[in-house]
């Protein structure tokens, strides 16, 4: 039996074992799941190695060997390569639940430069080829959206252009479950030539040892040989912990968008995390994350034409977004989140305080009985007038006694509603009596100043 035949059988058996482990074991058996993943991928890699070196039945053609040129090699029995049996396939995203925008470099494409790249804090804007700085719009991210349509999380990446049908660009989403700046998961896939969901070329990798981001997450750290990024790819093109963990397609409605889907359970169904989007047509190595910790700026190059590190070198053909929250609204203090503009301090509206007002008038006697204050009338002294707060049943603020001409005046009255009230009518002179010809209490408001007169007639006998 040839090595290839043996490997085909081993691959088929291991794929079945891996799938059964992934679907049937509780989460606590992670070591067994990881072993199945490793065995499955190792078997697949071994098969590729056999195909590269050719069958092990090749005869010795070195000098002195007895070779019959007419003899045909034996025909090996054909064993079909096992195919991934998918259990669930993504549908379409739900309404957008989290999104962020990213600066477009299209307007600067002709100048072969970008202005939004910040290597130090891992905000990259590099949709250009190395050295020649040719702009590639299919890598220039302008917006990314996320939603949950159970059982899948969906990410839609908006681009300045459509990826070539035969292109090699990869697009991804990075998830930070504990919001500490160190990424926990990276789902990265090569975009297919059509709009059908596929797992081919899609990897889901986790950072099991917590070294993504280096000592200072999202900040540049000197490259270190022991740092291995997202070193544990538990899913690769349908092989691993399950056949359906992560998918990719072109958006069927928009040629310049790419969609990624991954099972919510892949990230432990965690409902709160930060995330960001990636495009990459150069490195595509999860083990080198964060890229700016794998290279120095001098090695990576810069897209800023005024920089001494211009043009791009080891880190071309990529773009990423800042991160945003899913399931919560960031405060702006989270590491790597998009900048939140400060809340503007409202300009206070100046409302001038009204000047104090005056309420005054006269208590008078209508001598000629014509109900009009005229020259023949005169004021009544010693009449108490009250100023009350609000209605006439309100509390007395102050009171005043009319002078010899019957006048009264309340000065410095602040804005509001008041009642001006005669405390008691003029006393009767002998058998005669005073009768009011106007209300003895009046409600008014200030400002402006108010004049309120109180008139009486003397009834004889």
TILO-519392 format. One record per residue (C-alpha): residue number from 1; y, z, x. Coordinates in steps of 0.02 Angstrom, whole numbers, plus 50000, padded with zeros to 5 digits. Layout:
residues N
[r NUM, [Y, Z, X]]
...
//
This chain:
residues 461
[r 1, [50000, 50000, 50000]]
[r 2, [50168, 49948, 50075]]
[r 3, [50312, 50067, 50108]]
[r 4, [50418, 49974, 49979]]
[r 5, [50285, 49994, 49845]]
[r 6, [50267, 50179, 49886]]
[r 7, [50456, 50203, 49878]]
[r 8, [50470, 50115, 49710]]
[r 9, [50341, 50235, 49639]]
[r 10, [50426, 50385, 49721]]
[r 11, [50596, 50331, 49654]]
[r 12, [50530, 50314, 49478]]
[r 13, [50446, 50484, 49482]]
[r 14, [50596, 50571, 49560]]
[r 15, [50715, 50494, 49435]]
[r 16, [50608, 50564, 49293]]
[r 17, [50600, 50735, 49377]]
[r 18, [50788, 50738, 49405]]
[r 19, [50825, 50691, 49225]]
[r 20, [50706, 50820, 49154]]
[r 21, [50777, 50955, 49266]]
[r 22, [50955, 50911, 49218]]
[r 23, [50921, 50908, 49032]]
[r 24, [50797, 51050, 49017]]
[r 25, [50845, 51186, 49141]]
[r 26, [50972, 51323, 49103]]
[r 27, [51130, 51328, 49205]]
[r 28, [51063, 51470, 49312]]
[r 29, [50934, 51352, 49393]]
[r 30, [51069, 51261, 49489]]
[r 31, [50969, 51259, 49651]]
[r 32, [50829, 51163, 49567]]
[r 33, [50953, 51042, 49492]]
[r 34, [51034, 51016, 49661]]
[r 35, [50864, 50986, 49740]]
[r 36, [50823, 50855, 49610]]
[r 37, [50990, 50770, 49639]]
[r 38, [50961, 50765, 49826]]
[r 39, [50785, 50700, 49807]]
[r 40, [50837, 50563, 49687]]
[r 41, [50979, 50500, 49795]]
[r 42, [50872, 50513, 49952]]
[r 43, [50737, 50407, 49872]]
[r 44, [50864, 50277, 49820]]
[r 45, [50938, 50273, 49995]]
[r 46, [50765, 50257, 50071]]
[r 47, [50728, 50108, 49962]]
[r 48, [50886, 50024, 50023]]
[r 49, [50833, 50056, 50202]]
[r 50, [50664, 49972, 50175]]
[r 51, [50747, 49820, 50097]]
[r 52, [50861, 49807, 50249]]
[r 53, [50720, 49815, 50378]]
[r 54, [50595, 49706, 50285]]
[r 55, [50411, 49738, 50241]]
[r 56, [50301, 49841, 50356]]
[r 57, [50165, 49706, 50354]]
[r 58, [50256, 49594, 50479]]
[r 59, [50135, 49542, 50616]]
[r 60, [50166, 49559, 50803]]
[r 61, [50238, 49395, 50864]]
[r 62, [50263, 49453, 51043]]
[r 63, [50194, 49350, 51186]]
[r 64, [50003, 49347, 51189]]
[r 65, [49977, 49384, 51005]]
[r 66, [49854, 49274, 50911]]
[r 67, [49953, 49205, 50765]]
[r 68, [49891, 49085, 50634]]
[r 69, [50047, 48993, 50577]]
[r 70, [49958, 48924, 50425]]
[r 71, [49902, 49092, 50358]]
[r 72, [50010, 49153, 50213]]
[r 73, [50055, 49338, 50202]]
[r 74, [49968, 49438, 50066]]
[r 75, [50061, 49453, 49902]]
[r 76, [50114, 49631, 49864]]
[r 77, [50101, 49688, 49683]]
[r 78, [50274, 49691, 49604]]
[r 79, [50341, 49859, 49545]]
[r 80, [50498, 49852, 49439]]
[r 81, [50647, 49951, 49503]]
[r 82, [50675, 50096, 49382]]
[r 83, [50833, 50080, 49279]]
[r 84, [50944, 50221, 49218]]
[r 85, [50907, 50267, 49038]]
[r 86, [51072, 50320, 48959]]
[r 87, [51069, 50450, 48821]]
[r 88, [51252, 50448, 48768]]
[r 89, [51388, 50318, 48800]]
[r 90, [51577, 50348, 48788]]
[r 91, [51674, 50278, 48641]]
[r 92, [51865, 50283, 48648]]
[r 93, [51998, 50412, 48693]]
[r 94, [52071, 50525, 48560]]
[r 95, [52257, 50554, 48540]]
[r 96, [52343, 50602, 48702]]
[r 97, [52334, 50789, 48738]]
[r 98, [52405, 50790, 48915]]
[r 99, [52499, 50663, 49018]]
[r 100, [52612, 50638, 49167]]
[r 101, [52718, 50494, 49230]]
[r 102, [52731, 50425, 49406]]
[r 103, [52867, 50327, 49491]]
[r 104, [52844, 50138, 49494]]
[r 105, [52872, 50049, 49659]]
[r 106, [52877, 49875, 49582]]
[r 107, [53066, 49860, 49600]]
[r 108, [53050, 49890, 49787]]
[r 109, [52901, 49775, 49813]]
[r 110, [53007, 49636, 49886]]
[r 111, [53077, 49758, 50013]]
[r 112, [52901, 49814, 50064]]
[r 113, [52943, 49997, 50047]]
[r 114, [52929, 50149, 49933]]
[r 115, [53044, 50299, 49912]]
[r 116, [52934, 50421, 49816]]
[r 117, [52801, 50457, 49948]]
[r 118, [52797, 50637, 50009]]
[r 119, [52653, 50656, 50133]]
[r 120, [52688, 50840, 50163]]
[r 121, [52651, 50894, 49983]]
[r 122, [52516, 50765, 49943]]
[r 123, [52623, 50658, 49826]]
[r 124, [52577, 50484, 49883]]
[r 125, [52658, 50317, 49838]]
[r 126, [52566, 50187, 49945]]
[r 127, [52519, 50032, 49844]]
[r 128, [52539, 49922, 49999]]
[r 129, [52424, 49847, 50129]]
[r 130, [52428, 49919, 50304]]
[r 131, [52549, 49847, 50430]]
[r 132, [52604, 49695, 50327]]
[r 133, [52655, 49805, 50177]]
[r 134, [52602, 49680, 50042]]
[r 135, [52628, 49760, 49871]]
[r 136, [52478, 49781, 49755]]
[r 137, [52532, 49818, 49578]]
[r 138, [52354, 49857, 49521]]
[r 139, [52365, 50017, 49624]]
[r 140, [52540, 50070, 49569]]
[r 141, [52513, 50209, 49440]]
[r 142, [52653, 50232, 49312]]
[r 143, [52570, 50353, 49189]]
[r 144, [52407, 50445, 49160]]
[r 145, [52342, 50518, 48996]]
[r 146, [52200, 50637, 48954]]
[r 147, [52112, 50680, 48792]]
[r 148, [51950, 50758, 48729]]
[r 149, [51841, 50659, 48610]]
[r 150, [51683, 50762, 48619]]
[r 151, [51571, 50757, 48715]]
[r 152, [51682, 50660, 48838]]
[r 153, [51849, 50690, 48920]]
[r 154, [51948, 50528, 48936]]
[r 155, [52079, 50479, 49063]]
[r 156, [52183, 50321, 49045]]
[r 157, [52277, 50263, 49200]]
[r 158, [52425, 50145, 49173]]
[r 159, [52461, 50024, 49315]]
[r 160, [52593, 49896, 49359]]
[r 161, [52461, 49757, 49364]]
[r 162, [52281, 49718, 49321]]
[r 163, [52149, 49741, 49455]]
[r 164, [52068, 49577, 49514]]
[r 165, [51903, 49538, 49427]]
[r 166, [51814, 49538, 49593]]
[r 167, [51914, 49682, 49665]]
[r 168, [51850, 49838, 49752]]
[r 169, [51982, 49963, 49694]]
[r 170, [51926, 50136, 49639]]
[r 171, [52015, 50248, 49514]]
[r 172, [51990, 50433, 49492]]
[r 173, [52039, 50599, 49417]]
[r 174, [52050, 50762, 49512]]
[r 175, [52025, 50927, 49417]]
[r 176, [52083, 51099, 49474]]
[r 177, [51993, 51223, 49361]]
[r 178, [52069, 51385, 49428]]
[r 179, [52243, 51310, 49454]]
[r 180, [52253, 51369, 49634]]
[r 181, [52298, 51200, 49709]]
[r 182, [52124, 51174, 49783]]
[r 183, [52039, 51036, 49683]]
[r 184, [51868, 51078, 49610]]
[r 185, [51806, 50909, 49545]]
[r 186, [51837, 50727, 49588]]
[r 187, [51774, 50587, 49476]]
[r 188, [51799, 50422, 49568]]
[r 189, [51736, 50251, 49514]]
[r 190, [51756, 50069, 49559]]
[r 191, [51829, 49970, 49417]]
[r 192, [51705, 49846, 49342]]
[r 193, [51748, 49664, 49308]]
[r 194, [51747, 49687, 49119]]
[r 195, [51789, 49813, 48983]]
[r 196, [51613, 49880, 48959]]
[r 197, [51580, 50062, 49001]]
[r 198, [51474, 50078, 49158]]
[r 199, [51412, 50215, 49274]]
[r 200, [51388, 50091, 49417]]
[r 201, [51494, 50140, 49566]]
[r 202, [51550, 50304, 49485]]
[r 203, [51533, 50469, 49575]]
[r 204, [51565, 50647, 49516]]
[r 205, [51588, 50762, 49665]]
[r 206, [51627, 50947, 49675]]
[r 207, [51697, 51056, 49813]]
[r 208, [51559, 51185, 49827]]
[r 209, [51630, 51274, 49979]]
[r 210, [51813, 51278, 49926]]
[r 211, [51891, 51186, 50073]]
[r 212, [51981, 51045, 49983]]
[r 213, [52165, 51064, 50024]]
[r 214, [52134, 51161, 50183]]
[r 215, [52216, 51330, 50217]]
[r 216, [52374, 51282, 50121]]
[r 217, [52331, 51183, 49963]]
[r 218, [52437, 51027, 49930]]
[r 219, [52526, 51054, 50097]]
[r 220, [52478, 50962, 50255]]
[r 221, [52356, 51050, 50370]]
[r 222, [52299, 50989, 50539]]
[r 223, [52137, 50889, 50528]]
[r 224, [51981, 50995, 50559]]
[r 225, [51806, 50928, 50592]]
[r 226, [51720, 51061, 50485]]
[r 227, [51819, 51020, 50328]]
[r 228, [51710, 50914, 50213]]
[r 229, [51812, 50895, 50052]]
[r 230, [51715, 50855, 49895]]
[r 231, [51551, 50864, 49986]]
[r 232, [51430, 50886, 49840]]
[r 233, [51417, 50725, 49740]]
[r 234, [51303, 50781, 49599]]
[r 235, [51314, 50614, 49509]]
[r 236, [51312, 50439, 49583]]
[r 237, [51294, 50280, 49479]]
[r 238, [51184, 50362, 49347]]
[r 239, [51079, 50465, 49468]]
[r 240, [51095, 50653, 49485]]
[r 241, [51109, 50796, 49363]]
[r 242, [51101, 50676, 49217]]
[r 243, [51119, 50490, 49181]]
[r 244, [51282, 50499, 49083]]
[r 245, [51401, 50616, 49175]]
[r 246, [51541, 50493, 49220]]
[r 247, [51592, 50316, 49171]]
[r 248, [51729, 50188, 49201]]
[r 249, [51794, 50030, 49117]]
[r 250, [51947, 49921, 49100]]
[r 251, [52046, 49963, 48944]]
[r 252, [51991, 49829, 48819]]
[r 253, [52166, 49822, 48744]]
[r 254, [52270, 49824, 48903]]
[r 255, [52225, 49729, 49061]]
[r 256, [52336, 49841, 49167]]
[r 257, [52248, 50003, 49119]]
[r 258, [52087, 50085, 49178]]
[r 259, [51990, 50216, 49081]]
[r 260, [51876, 50352, 49149]]
[r 261, [51760, 50459, 49043]]
[r 262, [51662, 50612, 49098]]
[r 263, [51561, 50739, 49002]]
[r 264, [51662, 50894, 48959]]
[r 265, [51509, 50996, 49008]]
[r 266, [51521, 50927, 49186]]
[r 267, [51669, 51044, 49218]]
[r 268, [51590, 51187, 49122]]
[r 269, [51684, 51144, 48961]]
[r 270, [51834, 51233, 49037]]
[r 271, [51980, 51208, 48918]]
[r 272, [52123, 51249, 49037]]
[r 273, [52153, 51166, 49205]]
[r 274, [52271, 51054, 49301]]
[r 275, [52231, 50873, 49340]]
[r 276, [52299, 50717, 49423]]
[r 277, [52255, 50532, 49438]]
[r 278, [52214, 50424, 49590]]
[r 279, [52201, 50242, 49638]]
[r 280, [52118, 50194, 49803]]
[r 281, [52072, 50025, 49875]]
[r 282, [52049, 50083, 50054]]
[r 283, [51960, 50246, 50098]]
[r 284, [51865, 50298, 49940]]
[r 285, [51782, 50445, 50028]]
[r 286, [51774, 50609, 49929]]
[r 287, [51726, 50701, 50089]]
[r 288, [51895, 50660, 50167]]
[r 289, [51999, 50746, 50032]]
[r 290, [52136, 50795, 50042]]
[r 291, [52175, 50633, 50134]]
[r 292, [52336, 50703, 50207]]
[r 293, [52233, 50843, 50287]]
[r 294, [52114, 50715, 50365]]
[r 295, [52251, 50616, 50452]]
[r 296, [52414, 50659, 50534]]
[r 297, [52569, 50572, 50470]]
[r 298, [52577, 50467, 50628]]
[r 299, [52398, 50408, 50595]]
[r 300, [52425, 50382, 50408]]
[r 301, [52590, 50290, 50423]]
[r 302, [52734, 50294, 50300]]
[r 303, [52797, 50175, 50164]]
[r 304, [52977, 50233, 50193]]
[r 305, [53061, 50097, 50295]]
[r 306, [53181, 50220, 50377]]
[r 307, [53037, 50328, 50442]]
[r 308, [52982, 50318, 50623]]
[r 309, [52803, 50312, 50555]]
[r 310, [52833, 50153, 50455]]
[r 311, [52731, 50049, 50409]]
[r 312, [52568, 50110, 50330]]
[r 313, [52418, 50126, 50444]]
[r 314, [52262, 50230, 50406]]
[r 315, [52312, 50276, 50226]]
[r 316, [52364, 50114, 50138]]
[r 317, [52321, 50046, 49966]]
[r 318, [52329, 50206, 49864]]
[r 319, [52433, 50304, 49741]]
[r 320, [52418, 50472, 49655]]
[r 321, [52513, 50572, 49525]]
[r 322, [52574, 50749, 49524]]
[r 323, [52466, 50867, 49420]]
[r 324, [52491, 50927, 49244]]
[r 325, [52410, 51055, 49131]]
[r 326, [52272, 51024, 49006]]
[r 327, [52256, 51159, 48872]]
[r 328, [52416, 51247, 48926]]
[r 329, [52597, 51208, 48970]]
[r 330, [52636, 51235, 49155]]
[r 331, [52780, 51347, 49200]]
[r 332, [52822, 51246, 49356]]
[r 333, [52757, 51380, 49475]]
[r 334, [52581, 51308, 49482]]
[r 335, [52537, 51224, 49648]]
[r 336, [52551, 51035, 49639]]
[r 337, [52617, 51021, 49461]]
[r 338, [52750, 50895, 49416]]
[r 339, [52929, 50950, 49436]]
[r 340, [53001, 51031, 49281]]
[r 341, [53189, 51007, 49263]]
[r 342, [53278, 51174, 49246]]
[r 343, [53332, 51217, 49072]]
[r 344, [53518, 51182, 49066]]
[r 345, [53628, 51332, 49033]]
[r 346, [53717, 51296, 48871]]
[r 347, [53905, 51285, 48885]]
[r 348, [53976, 51425, 48778]]
[r 349, [54079, 51366, 48632]]
[r 350, [54248, 51449, 48637]]
[r 351, [54297, 51516, 48469]]
[r 352, [54473, 51586, 48476]]
[r 353, [54493, 51758, 48400]]
[r 354, [54618, 51749, 48258]]
[r 355, [54779, 51845, 48280]]
[r 356, [54789, 52002, 48171]]
[r 357, [54866, 51973, 48001]]
[r 358, [54987, 52069, 47888]]
[r 359, [54963, 52111, 47706]]
[r 360, [55121, 52169, 47619]]
[r 361, [55231, 52156, 47466]]
[r 362, [55332, 52255, 47340]]
[r 363, [55301, 52366, 47191]]
[r 364, [55440, 52320, 47071]]
[r 365, [55512, 52349, 46898]]
[r 366, [55542, 52202, 46783]]
[r 367, [55711, 52257, 46712]]
[r 368, [55747, 52103, 46604]]
[r 369, [55568, 52086, 46542]]
[r 370, [55548, 51904, 46595]]
[r 371, [55393, 51935, 46704]]
[r 372, [55482, 51861, 46855]]
[r 373, [55550, 51951, 47008]]
[r 374, [55734, 51905, 47008]]
[r 375, [55902, 51977, 47053]]
[r 376, [55911, 52101, 46912]]
[r 377, [55748, 52187, 46959]]
[r 378, [55721, 52326, 47086]]
[r 379, [55582, 52409, 47185]]
[r 380, [55490, 52567, 47139]]
[r 381, [55481, 52698, 47277]]
[r 382, [55346, 52828, 47313]]
[r 383, [55200, 52724, 47246]]
[r 384, [55039, 52742, 47349]]
[r 385, [54955, 52576, 47393]]
[r 386, [54777, 52575, 47467]]
[r 387, [54693, 52448, 47582]]
[r 388, [54506, 52445, 47553]]
[r 389, [54367, 52355, 47647]]
[r 390, [54284, 52211, 47556]]
[r 391, [54283, 52233, 47368]]
[r 392, [54393, 52355, 47273]]
[r 393, [54249, 52477, 47267]]
[r 394, [54244, 52478, 47457]]
[r 395, [54299, 52619, 47569]]
[r 396, [54483, 52654, 47596]]
[r 397, [54540, 52591, 47766]]
[r 398, [54718, 52654, 47753]]
[r 399, [54855, 52687, 47624]]
[r 400, [55044, 52681, 47621]]
[r 401, [55184, 52744, 47510]]
[r 402, [55320, 52622, 47458]]
[r 403, [55493, 52649, 47525]]
[r 404, [55657, 52657, 47431]]
[r 405, [55653, 52470, 47395]]
[r 406, [55469, 52475, 47340]]
[r 407, [55404, 52383, 47494]]
[r 408, [55238, 52415, 47583]]
[r 409, [55156, 52330, 47734]]
[r 410, [54984, 52339, 47821]]
[r 411, [55000, 52263, 47995]]
[r 412, [54866, 52214, 48123]]
[r 413, [54734, 52177, 47992]]
[r 414, [54586, 52086, 48074]]
[r 415, [54504, 51936, 47991]]
[r 416, [54402, 51982, 47838]]
[r 417, [54404, 52020, 47654]]
[r 418, [54504, 52164, 47582]]
[r 419, [54562, 52243, 47420]]
[r 420, [54743, 52298, 47396]]
[r 421, [54752, 52428, 47259]]
[r 422, [54883, 52536, 47173]]
[r 423, [54816, 52712, 47186]]
[r 424, [54912, 52770, 47030]]
[r 425, [55046, 52688, 46923]]
[r 426, [55226, 52751, 46927]]
[r 427, [55246, 52919, 46837]]
[r 428, [55318, 52915, 46662]]
[r 429, [55505, 52958, 46653]]
[r 430, [55516, 53076, 46503]]
[r 431, [55452, 52997, 46343]]
[r 432, [55455, 52821, 46423]]
[r 433, [55304, 52745, 46515]]
[r 434, [55271, 52609, 46646]]
[r 435, [55153, 52469, 46598]]
[r 436, [55085, 52346, 46730]]
[r 437, [55126, 52163, 46705]]
[r 438, [55010, 52109, 46850]]
[r 439, [54838, 52169, 46907]]
[r 440, [54842, 52338, 46992]]
[r 441, [54709, 52285, 47119]]
[r 442, [54690, 52117, 47209]]
[r 443, [54551, 52053, 47324]]
[r 444, [54610, 51941, 47465]]
[r 445, [54557, 51879, 47637]]
[r 446, [54649, 51856, 47801]]
[r 447, [54705, 51760, 47897]]
[r 448, [54833, 51701, 47854]]
[r 449, [54960, 51836, 47809]]
[r 450, [54961, 51886, 47626]]
[r 451, [55102, 51941, 47508]]
[r 452, [55046, 52039, 47355]]
[r 453, [55173, 52109, 47231]]
[r 454, [55138, 52231, 47089]]
[r 455, [55255, 52223, 46937]]
[r 456, [55288, 52352, 46799]]
[r 457, [55394, 52361, 46642]]
[r 458, [55465, 52519, 46569]]
[r 459, [55420, 52542, 46387]]
[r 460, [55554, 52648, 46299]]
[r 461, [55497, 52789, 46186]]
//
